[in-house]
Amino acid sequence: MERADIKALAESFGKGDKAAFEKLYQEFHEKVYFFIIRIVDSPDTAEDLTSETFTTAFEHISQLKSGESFVGWLYSIAYSKCAKHLKELSRNISNDDLEYLLEAGRLNEPILLPDDYAENEETKEQLKSIIDSLSPDMRAAVIMYYYDEMTIPEVAEALETNENNVSQKLYKARKRIKEKVEKLIGKDGLFAAVPMSAVLENLSDGVWIAAGTALAVGLTTGLNKASGGIGDVLLYITRKYWSKHKKSLAALLFSGVLLCAVVCCAFLLQRAEFSRFLDECYDATGYYSFMWLSDDTEILDAMRTDKTIEGTINVLGKTGKGAIQYEYGYLDDPYSLAHIPFESGRLPEKEGEIAIDRHALDKLGFFGSVGDEITLDTGTYTLVGIIDKDNYGHSRAFSRAADEWVDDTNIYKQSYDNGDVKYIPMIYVSPDSSQTPLYSYTMLDNIREFQNADEVYRYFVDKLGYTGDMSPSLTWKNKSLDAERSYKDEFAGKTRSTTILCIIATLISSLSVIAVMRNIFSEREGSLTMLRKVGMSKRSMRVMFAAEYLILAAFQSALGLGIGASVYFGIYQFQVSVLEELPLSGFTTDTLVTENIASPYLYAAIFSLAVLLSGYLFAAMLSHIRMPHRRNRKAAGLSRCIARAFANRSVTVIQTLALTLICFGTVFGYMLYYTTTGSFDNETGKFIPYVTTKFGDNGMFDFEEDGVEEYYIAYPAQNTELDNLRLSPQTESTCGIDDTTADGLDEAITTGRLTHTFLQYDERQNGLLYGITFGDDDMRKFIYDSSSDEGKAFIDSGKYFYGYKTAVANKAAIEQLEPYVISGKIDIDKLASGEQMIAVLTEDMEVFSSGEKITLGSLYTDNGFGIDKLTTHDTEIGAVVRLNKDAPNILKYAVTTSDRCSLLTTAQGAKALGIGNASYTEIFSRNALPANALPLGTGMEKTSYSIEKHKLFLQNASQIGSMALLVTVMSLLGFAAYFNGIGMKIRLKEYQISVMRAVGTPLKKLRRRLMLDSIRIPVAAAAFTFGGIKLMQRIMKSAYNDRQALWQESRDMADKYSPYFQVESMFNEFMQKMNEYNERMSKIGVDYLLRNQMWFIRFVLPLMIVFGVMCVVTILLTRRSFKMFTPDIASSLSKGRKRQ
Amino acid sequence: MIKTENLTRTYGKGEGKVVALKGVDLTINDGEMVAIIGKSGSGKSTLLNLIGGLDAPTEGKIFYNDTEIGRMNDTELSKFRLNNVGFVFQFFDLIPELTAEENILLPSKLAKKKENNADSIYSALDISDRIKHYPAELSGGQQQRAAIARAMINSPDVLLCDEPTGNLDKRSGEEVMALLKTLNEKGKTVIIVTHDADIAEQCKRIIEISDGHIV
């Protein structure tokens, strides 16, 4: 009732309106009763005195000065009655008896104070006893002022005293309460007054307890300062609550700690991955190489001005991180050795002697002569020979070495290519000449190191007479720049994906925290209300909560980081000790890594803090929202009544959100997994996994089938001229098979030392083939115009040019093809002479027929469009073989390429046909191969199947590991929130359930109803996710259609304005659009959302799994939660009442 | 007629075992108005809960007109409560999310009764103008009257009241007692658990319980 209403009623009552008195009686009867019972402590006496109070009020209403002071006046009557009663009592009994009576009354139950329903019995008792221990007048003042919310003038009137006196009483009362509470705190220890201590009580580690205590001291002092001394009381209450509700504390911390640990671990995994990636950059190529065009001003400027580039800039030769190769090969060919031209001196004869090229000596700044000491990176030698700089190249070994040398040092080639200088070898006695050929040669590795870019530039200008701006293609090393680019290209997307998952996980965790916090709030409501009543300010409360949750956040982060780092350390140890990986961890301090990959610790702490704070804020917000009752004209039906009685909207919203986010997160993770491990064919929608190894992934070969354990990867020389075919030095894979190699391989094949051998045609070299063979007239003309005379002549000849990939296999493998021949006949001799080839098909198709004459060719192009040089050989198809599905994989792998149709010959046949474009050679053997069986001048790496498998595992694990971790934790947290919701709903509705049961509702009916209600949540979550994805798909499909429309438009215009290149502007526009589109798609990273025909199955699968699990769990949990209600309805009802 | 034989109810096990009722034999005839009195913890509420089927006896039997309710499963017991017993509790126990009318009509809807005497009950209890309100909007007396209406809606033969006036002021308490007496006069069996001697005195028969025994 409002004060104005009271005033009006009191005034009406004053004028004799009995109805007004009736209303005032109804309003104040209970309040006055409660007021009196707190003073006299006897329900009967209180009842009598209440009646007397109202009788007196009724009789003496004329004495009321104004309606405004009615409340104070009424209470003054009540207080007078109490005082009189106590005075009479004290006359009849001794003071001790009075004290006893007061004590006894204090303990009497129930003392029905309106807010006296705190869950925490201990807190309730302590507060009650503190208030009750006050003197009656103080107690009366406290009750009237705090409980009945009377003003000080009203209290003054009630106690028949002045306002100052009331203020003093209240002040003294507050002081007394504070003293009492402090006394209590003193018993339990002042420093144990924070929740952290409650947590730490369970830990045996003294260090932790000491740390917690220190924090508590700080907090207590701070709070006391901030709250004017009331901090102790608040902390006492807080500490008592948390120490009694350890499960709530654990539930509250669970989400944040788990999230913090997983975020920390996920980003540590990313750091490790990046670290390994950088390391692989070193190992794969021996150095970071940067090739740039002269118009790349950004890098040129960086080269000129950046004085802080760290690391080593290797201009000449190769170097590698921790694996510097000094030896390039051996010289055991008498012909080569005999033809080395010396300017002076001789070949070295013993260890410590060396022969070096004159140019190398110039570049080294060595101006001595034969017989002098010379110090190189490889050691100190005696110079016994200087190789003639004008005549080398006569040695076959040196020729091959020179190719490699020139290719790796294009700047040198650019500067000296017009002269005679092509290579700078040196020869020395091999360190262990008893096992290896006497002489080794090398390329002067690490001939000079530079400390910064400017030094490189000065060196080229000053020492080499370089006059240009900066070389258009200089090999140099700038790790930070490379790392930055690598980060942008490779890792930015991964970090973004991980961050998105982290955000989803944080949202889900927040839901879990909200659910727990709501419970905690409702549990603490009673004691907090009581504190407010005895005078705690809202500010003090806020300070308490802020301090409490900040400490919890700090503890949660520390624990989470510790767990996350420990889990990662376990993973790292597994990688190093079991998988034998290099010891490169996410704990690295390498600035390239730490500056480019987000800090695991900072991110984890931020996300963890966000969980607690957002959970707290939302829970606080939710607790203030009260859903208004709707007025219904007609009583609802049974079903609706039950539904309304059980409705708990905030929990339902939390549950639905949690499940929806899990569904989205799972689908998102599922998408990321697919887009990380493969791509989708635009036309068929078929998923094509990325080939992650050089073996087995295309389904053609399975290592385990034949037990081959060891193999070698031979990297051939980088630049080769074969016959008339010059291969582009700009491309990476332009190696060839030369006579020696072919002889060596043939010998190995013949003697059976090589079990399986193949040469694979490099895809990157056949860019033109489609144009010649299958292109339209416009394209043919375009290529024709871009070709050299030799190329034009070839196109004019009208010959068909076959660009099929060519495989080379040994005799044994070819003989195994006999059962699969569908036409013609296999003739090994004709294969070896190049007269015939075999067409090998892996599908039911007709490409060649036996006896068909074909021209086989290899092309070279300068400008990338036409044909500049080519070699052609005429041959015929001797046999057509179709390897069906039943054919052994090992055989397929040995005789085919990855194409559905390929041409097969022997190594001798390949030589005869001039097939020189093999990109690399894999040689499978159980035994080590002799050096001369491999292409000379190649690097050779020995590896094993198990190592490759470990690498593959790690690659996959690091790619999807952090995502999988996040999705898992996200699901865990979301499920926790959901499960908690099921239990909470039933707990919160225990009262309603018990009442329903008491009036005759069977438990079965209620259970069925709640189950149905719960099942609606997974259904809603699945529907939201389904709809959301469908919406995304529509948006992306629209973008896809735009792209297709643009493509069609471009094609139409190209046809209209033939020849093709005349519509270059259109083409450029198209390309620009394509790039924009691709960029957009790559940012989303879920390109297969576009594939309408398949999304149904792929998305529904994870959704159905989540949905199914949820439904089953919902049913089980609801059943389980219901068990607490049987069979005793009475106790459930009693428990439920307490919660209400 | 309600009859109990050797009715015993214990809570807990082992050393913490509490015997609330010990072998109570009791017969209450139809149309009686009985007060069960006793101190706190004497077992009077336990007896009422057992008679009403809200709790199951540890030992002994409870008969309603020769039907033993102790052997019933939850569904049967629920049906029994729905049709034969009406409960009135000290704390009213109205479902806060439902209006007074919905609370009152709940048992009738559960029993799938198409017709009921709701209107006459409303007017008899003088709550016709308050039935569209939610419990929080009603005074204690009004809530208790709504609770009695709910207990009456299916016209049960027995009314079980656990401290029906315990949470009411004196005047409301008197009104509730008057109502119960009227119902008893109309033939209903009324069993009231109370520790208030004044209330007990208004009943035709008083059964005192102490330490789980009928004194």
Interface residues (C-beta under 8 A of the other chain):
Chain A: Q26 H29 E30 Y33 E47 S51 H629 R631 N632 R633 A635 A636 G637 L638 C641 R644 A645 A647 Y991 Q992 V995 M996 R997 A998 V999 G1000 T1001 P1002 L1003 K1004 T1126 P1127 D1128 I1129 A1130 S1131 L1133 R1137 Q1140
Chain B: S45 T46 N49 G52 L54 D55 A56 D74 T75 S78 K79 F80 R81 L82 N83 F87 F89 F91 D93 L94 I95 P96 E97 L98 T99 E101 E102 L105 L106 P107 K109 L110 A111 K132 Y134 S139 R150 N154 D169 K170
